[in-house]
Amino acid sequence: MGILKDILIGGAALKALKQSNRPGVVPPSNCTLLGMEHVGFGRTWKIIYIDNDNPNLKLNFKISPGTTSRTSRGSGSWKFHWS
């Protein structure tokens, strides 16, 4: 039982370390960034936003390291900065 407990604690510590490497996000002018959520044990992030033309609808997409930009449905593009 002690080994299993050590593995679980190690996994939690690894997740906390990975979560500290948040990307910088610059949204286009027609979108408002609501938040970011870390997904799983990897370095994937879920970006949650709204389109200013339709504020009742929350939208999201996922990014991982290596993603530097994304074109939004309207005009403008997202920029991502990884440390």
C-alpha distances in whole Angstrom, upper triangle without the diagonal:
4,6,5,6,9,10,11,13,14,16,17,19,20,21,23,25,26,27,29,32,34,37,40,42,46,47,50,53,53,49,47,43,41,38,35,31,29,28,24,23,26,29,31,33,34,38,39,43,46,49,52,54,52,50,49,46,43,42,40,39,36,36,34,35,39,40,43,45,46,49,49,51,54,55,53,50,47,46,42,42,38,37
4,5,5,6,9,10,11,12,14,16,17,18,20,21,23,24,26,28,30,32,35,39,41,45,46,50,52,52,48,46,43,41,37,34,31,28,27,24,22,25,28,30,32,34,37,39,42,46,49,52,54,52,50,49,47,43,43,40,39,36,36,34,34,38,39,42,45,45,49,49,51,53,55,52,49,46,45,41,40,37,36
4,5,5,6,9,10,10,12,14,15,16,18,20,21,23,24,26,28,30,34,37,39,43,44,48,51,51,47,45,41,40,36,33,30,27,26,22,20,23,26,28,30,32,36,37,41,45,48,50,53,51,49,48,46,42,41,38,37,34,34,31,32,35,37,40,42,43,46,47,49,52,53,50,47,44,42,39,38,34,33
4,5,5,6,9,10,11,12,14,15,17,19,20,21,23,25,27,29,32,35,37,41,42,45,48,48,44,43,39,37,34,31,27,24,23,19,17,21,24,26,28,29,33,35,38,42,45,48,50,48,46,45,42,39,38,35,34,31,31,29,30,34,35,38,40,41,44,44,46,49,50,48,45,42,41,37,37,33,32
4,5,5,6,9,10,11,12,14,16,17,18,20,21,23,26,28,31,34,36,40,41,45,47,47,43,41,38,36,32,29,26,23,22,19,17,21,24,26,27,29,32,34,37,41,44,47,49,47,45,44,42,38,38,35,34,31,31,29,30,34,35,38,40,41,44,44,46,48,50,48,44,41,40,36,36,32,32
4,5,5,6,9,10,10,12,14,15,16,18,20,21,24,26,29,33,35,39,40,44,46,47,43,41,37,36,32,29,26,23,22,19,17,20,22,25,26,29,32,34,37,41,44,47,49,47,45,45,42,39,38,35,34,30,30,28,28,32,34,36,39,40,43,43,45,48,49,47,43,40,39,35,34,31,29
4,5,5,6,9,10,10,12,14,15,16,18,20,22,24,27,31,33,37,38,42,44,45,41,39,35,34,30,27,24,20,20,16,14,17,20,22,24,26,29,31,35,39,42,44,47,45,43,42,40,36,35,32,31,28,27,25,26,29,31,34,36,37,40,41,43,45,47,44,41,37,36,33,32,28,28
4,5,5,6,9,10,11,12,14,15,17,19,21,23,26,29,31,35,36,40,42,42,39,37,33,31,27,25,21,18,17,14,12,16,19,20,22,24,27,29,33,36,39,42,44,42,40,39,37,34,33,30,29,26,26,24,25,29,30,33,35,35,39,39,41,43,45,43,39,36,35,31,31,28,27
4,5,5,6,9,10,11,12,14,15,17,20,22,25,28,30,34,36,39,42,42,38,36,32,31,27,24,21,18,18,15,13,16,19,21,22,24,27,29,33,36,39,42,45,43,40,40,38,34,33,30,29,27,26,24,25,29,30,33,35,36,39,39,41,44,45,42,39,36,34,31,30,27,26
4,5,5,6,9,10,11,12,14,16,18,20,23,27,29,33,35,38,41,41,38,36,32,31,27,24,21,18,17,15,12,14,17,19,21,24,27,29,32,36,39,42,44,43,41,40,38,34,33,30,29,25,25,22,23,26,28,30,33,34,37,38,40,43,44,41,38,34,33,29,28,24,23
4,5,5,6,9,10,11,12,15,16,18,21,25,27,31,32,35,38,39,35,33,29,28,24,21,18,15,14,11,8,11,14,16,18,20,24,26,29,33,36,39,41,40,38,37,35,31,30,26,25,22,22,20,20,24,25,28,30,31,34,35,37,40,41,38,35,32,30,27,26,23,22
4,5,5,6,9,10,11,13,15,17,20,23,25,29,30,34,37,37,33,31,27,26,22,19,16,13,13,11,9,12,14,16,17,19,22,24,28,31,34,37,40,38,36,35,33,29,28,25,24,22,22,20,21,24,25,28,30,31,34,34,36,39,40,37,34,31,29,26,25,22,22
4,5,5,6,9,10,11,13,16,19,22,25,29,30,34,37,37,34,32,28,26,23,20,17,14,15,13,10,13,14,17,18,20,23,25,29,32,35,38,41,39,37,37,35,31,30,27,26,23,22,20,20,24,25,27,30,31,34,35,37,39,40,37,34,31,29,25,24,21,20
4,5,5,6,9,10,12,14,17,21,23,27,29,32,35,36,32,31,27,26,22,19,16,13,13,11,8,9,11,14,16,19,21,24,27,31,34,36,39,38,36,36,34,30,29,25,24,20,19,17,17,20,22,24,27,28,32,32,35,37,38,35,32,28,27,23,22,18,17
4,5,5,6,9,10,12,15,19,21,24,26,30,32,33,29,27,24,22,19,15,12,9,10,8,5,8,9,11,12,15,18,20,24,28,31,33,36,34,32,32,30,26,25,22,20,17,17,15,16,19,20,23,25,26,29,29,32,34,35,33,29,26,25,21,20,17,17
4,6,5,6,9,11,15,18,20,24,25,29,32,32,29,27,23,22,18,15,13,10,12,11,9,11,11,13,14,16,18,21,24,27,31,33,36,34,32,32,30,27,26,23,22,19,18,16,17,21,21,23,25,27,30,30,33,35,35,33,30,26,24,21,20,17,16
4,5,5,7,10,14,17,19,23,25,29,32,33,29,27,24,23,19,16,14,11,13,12,10,11,10,13,14,17,19,22,25,29,32,34,37,36,34,34,32,28,27,24,22,19,18,16,15,19,20,22,24,26,30,30,33,35,35,32,29,25,23,20,18,15,13
4,5,6,8,11,15,17,21,23,26,29,30,27,25,21,21,17,14,12,9,10,10,8,7,6,9,11,14,16,19,22,26,29,31,34,33,31,32,30,26,24,21,19,16,14,12,12,15,17,18,21,23,26,27,30,32,32,29,26,22,21,17,16,12,12
4,5,6,10,13,15,19,21,24,27,28,24,22,19,18,14,11,9,6,9,10,9,9,7,9,9,12,14,16,20,23,26,28,32,30,28,29,27,23,22,18,17,15,14,12,13,16,17,18,20,22,25,25,28,30,30,28,25,21,19,16,15,12,12
4,6,9,12,15,18,21,24,27,28,25,23,19,19,15,12,12,10,13,14,12,12,10,12,12,15,16,18,21,25,27,29,33,32,30,31,29,25,24,21,20,17,15,14,14,17,18,19,21,23,26,26,29,31,31,28,25,21,19,16,14,11,10
4,6,10,12,16,19,22,25,26,23,22,18,19,15,12,12,10,13,14,12,11,8,10,10,14,15,18,20,24,26,28,31,31,29,30,28,25,23,20,18,15,13,11,10,13,14,15,18,20,23,24,27,29,29,26,22,19,16,13,11,8,7
4,7,9,13,15,19,21,23,20,18,14,15,12,9,10,8,12,14,14,12,9,10,8,11,11,14,16,20,22,24,28,27,25,27,25,21,20,16,15,13,11,10,10,13,13,13,15,17,20,21,24,26,25,22,19,15,14,10,9,7,8
4,6,10,12,16,19,20,18,17,13,15,12,9,11,11,13,16,16,13,10,10,8,11,10,14,15,19,21,23,26,26,24,26,24,20,18,15,14,12,9,9,8,11,10,10,12,14,17,18,21,23,22,19,16,12,10,6,5,5,7
4,7,10,13,16,18,16,14,12,14,12,10,13,13,16,19,19,17,13,13,11,13,11,14,15,18,19,21,24,24,23,25,23,20,18,16,15,14,12,12,11,13,11,10,11,13,16,17,20,21,20,17,14,10,8,6,5,6,8
4,6,10,13,14,12,11,9,11,10,9,13,14,16,20,20,18,15,14,11,11,9,11,11,14,15,17,20,21,20,22,20,17,15,13,13,12,11,12,12,13,11,9,9,11,13,13,17,18,17,14,11,7,6,5,7,9,12
4,7,9,12,10,10,9,12,12,12,16,17,20,23,24,22,18,17,14,14,11,13,12,14,14,15,18,19,19,21,20,17,16,15,14,15,13,15,15,15,13,10,9,10,12,12,15,15,14,11,9,6,5,6,8,12,14
4,7,8,6,7,7,10,11,12,16,18,20,24,25,23,20,18,15,14,10,11,9,10,10,12,14,16,15,18,16,14,13,12,13,14,13,16,17,17,14,12,10,10,10,9,12,12,11,8,7,5,7,9,12,15,18
4,6,6,8,9,13,15,16,19,21,23,27,29,26,23,21,18,17,13,13,11,11,10,10,13,15,15,18,17,16,14,14,14,16,16,19,20,19,16,14,11,10,9,8,11,9,8,5,5,6,8,11,14,18,21
4,6,8,10,14,16,18,22,24,26,30,32,29,26,24,21,19,16,15,12,11,9,9,11,14,14,17,17,16,15,16,17,20,19,22,23,23,20,17,14,14,12,10,12,10,9,7,9,9,12,15,17,21,24
4,7,10,13,16,18,21,24,26,29,32,30,27,24,21,19,15,14,11,9,6,6,7,10,11,14,14,14,13,15,16,19,20,23,24,24,20,19,16,14,12,9,10,8,7,7,10,11,14,17,20,23,26
4,7,9,12,14,18,20,22,26,28,26,24,21,18,15,12,10,7,6,5,5,8,10,9,12,12,11,10,11,13,16,17,20,22,22,19,17,14,13,12,9,10,9,10,9,10,9,12,15,18,21,24
4,6,9,12,16,19,21,25,27,26,23,20,17,14,11,9,6,5,6,7,10,11,9,12,12,10,10,11,14,16,17,20,22,23,19,18,16,15,15,12,13,13,13,12,12,11,13,15,18,20,23
4,6,8,12,15,17,21,23,22,19,17,13,11,8,6,4,7,9,10,14,13,11,14,13,10,10,10,12,13,14,17,19,20,17,17,15,14,15,13,15,15,16,14,13,10,12,13,15,17,20
4,7,10,14,16,20,22,22,19,17,13,11,8,5,5,7,11,12,15,14,11,13,12,9,10,10,12,14,15,18,20,22,19,19,18,17,18,15,17,18,19,17,16,14,15,15,18,19,21
4,7,10,13,16,19,18,16,14,10,8,6,5,7,10,14,15,18,17,15,16,14,11,11,10,11,12,13,16,18,20,18,18,17,17,18,17,19,20,21,19,17,14,15,14,16,17,19
4,7,10,13,15,15,12,10,7,6,5,6,9,13,16,18,21,20,18,18,16,13,12,9,10,9,10,12,14,17,15,16,16,16,18,17,19,21,22,20,17,14,14,12,14,14,16
4,6,10,12,12,11,9,6,5,7,8,12,15,18,21,24,22,20,20,18,14,13,10,11,9,11,12,14,18,16,18,18,18,20,19,21,23,25,23,20,17,17,15,16,15,17
4,7,8,8,7,6,5,6,9,11,15,19,22,24,27,25,24,24,21,17,16,13,12,10,10,10,12,16,15,17,18,19,21,21,23,26,27,25,22,18,18,15,16,14,15
4,7,7,7,5,6,7,10,12,16,20,22,25,28,26,25,24,21,18,16,13,11,9,10,10,13,16,15,18,19,19,22,21,23,26,27,26,23,19,19,17,18,16,18
4,6,8,7,9,10,14,16,20,23,26,29,32,30,28,28,25,21,20,16,15,12,13,12,14,18,18,21,22,22,25,25,27,30,31,29,26,23,23,20,20,18,19
4,7,8,11,13,16,19,23,26,29,32,34,33,31,31,28,24,23,19,17,14,14,12,14,17,18,21,23,23,27,27,29,32,33,31,28,24,23,20,20,17,18
4,6,9,12,15,18,22,25,28,31,33,32,31,31,28,24,22,18,16,12,11,9,10,13,15,18,20,20,24,25,27,30,31,28,25,22,21,17,17,14,15
4,7,10,13,16,19,23,25,28,31,30,29,29,26,23,20,16,14,10,9,6,7,11,11,14,16,18,21,22,25,27,28,25,22,18,17,14,14,11,12
4,7,10,13,16,20,22,25,28,26,25,26,23,19,17,13,10,7,6,5,7,11,10,13,15,15,18,19,21,24,25,23,19,16,16,13,14,12,14
4,6,10,13,17,19,22,24,23,22,23,20,16,14,10,8,6,5,6,9,12,11,13,14,14,17,17,19,22,23,21,17,14,14,11,13,12,14
4,6,10,13,16,19,21,20,19,19,16,12,10,7,6,4,7,9,12,15,13,15,14,13,16,15,17,20,21,19,17,14,14,13,15,14,17
4,7,10,13,16,18,17,16,17,14,10,8,5,5,6,8,11,13,15,13,14,13,12,14,12,15,17,18,16,14,11,12,11,14,14,17
4,7,10,13,16,14,12,13,11,7,6,4,7,9,11,14,17,19,16,17,15,14,15,13,14,16,18,17,15,12,14,14,17,18,20
4,7,9,12,11,9,11,9,6,5,6,9,12,13,17,19,21,17,17,15,13,14,11,12,13,15,14,13,11,14,14,17,19,22
4,6,9,7,6,8,6,5,6,8,11,15,17,20,23,24,20,20,17,15,15,11,11,12,14,14,14,13,16,17,20,23,25
4,5,5,6,9,8,8,8,11,13,16,18,22,24,24,21,20,17,15,13,9,9,9,11,12,12,13,16,18,21,24,27
4,5,5,9,10,10,11,14,17,20,21,25,27,27,24,23,20,17,16,12,12,10,12,13,14,15,18,20,23,26,29
4,6,9,10,12,12,16,18,22,23,27,29,29,26,25,21,19,16,13,11,10,12,14,16,17,20,23,26,29,32
4,6,6,9,10,14,17,20,23,26,29,29,26,25,22,19,17,14,12,11,14,16,17,18,21,23,27,29,32
4,6,7,10,13,17,20,22,26,29,29,26,26,23,20,19,15,14,14,16,17,18,18,21,23,26,28,31
4,7,10,13,17,20,23,27,30,31,27,28,25,22,21,17,16,16,19,20,21,21,24,25,28,30,33
4,6,10,14,17,20,24,27,28,24,25,22,19,18,15,14,14,18,19,19,18,22,23,26,28,31
4,7,11,14,17,20,23,25,22,22,20,17,17,14,14,15,18,18,18,16,19,20,23,24,27
4,7,11,14,17,21,22,18,19,17,14,14,11,11,13,16,16,15,14,17,17,21,22,25
4,7,10,14,17,18,15,17,15,12,13,11,12,15,17,16,14,12,15,15,18,19,22
4,7,10,14,15,12,14,12,10,12,11,12,15,17,16,13,11,13,13,16,17,20
4,7,11,12,10,12,12,11,13,13,15,18,19,18,15,12,13,12,14,14,17
4,7,9,6,9,10,9,13,14,16,19,20,17,14,11,11,9,11,11,14
4,6,6,9,11,12,16,17,20,22,23,20,17,14,13,10,11,9,12
4,6,8,11,13,17,19,22,24,24,21,17,14,12,9,9,7,9
4,6,9,12,15,18,21,23,23,20,16,14,12,9,9,8,11
4,6,8,12,14,17,19,19,16,12,10,9,7,9,9,12
4,7,11,13,17,18,17,14,10,8,6,5,7,8,12
4,7,10,13,15,13,10,7,5,4,6,9,11,15
4,6,10,12,11,9,6,5,7,8,12,14,18
4,7,8,8,6,4,6,9,12,15,18,21
4,5,6,6,5,7,11,13,17,19,23
4,7,8,9,11,14,17,21,23,27
4,7,9,11,15,18,22,24,28
4,7,10,13,17,20,23,27
4,7,10,13,17,20,23
4,7,10,13,17,20
4,7,10,13,17
4,7,10,13
4,7,10
4,7
4
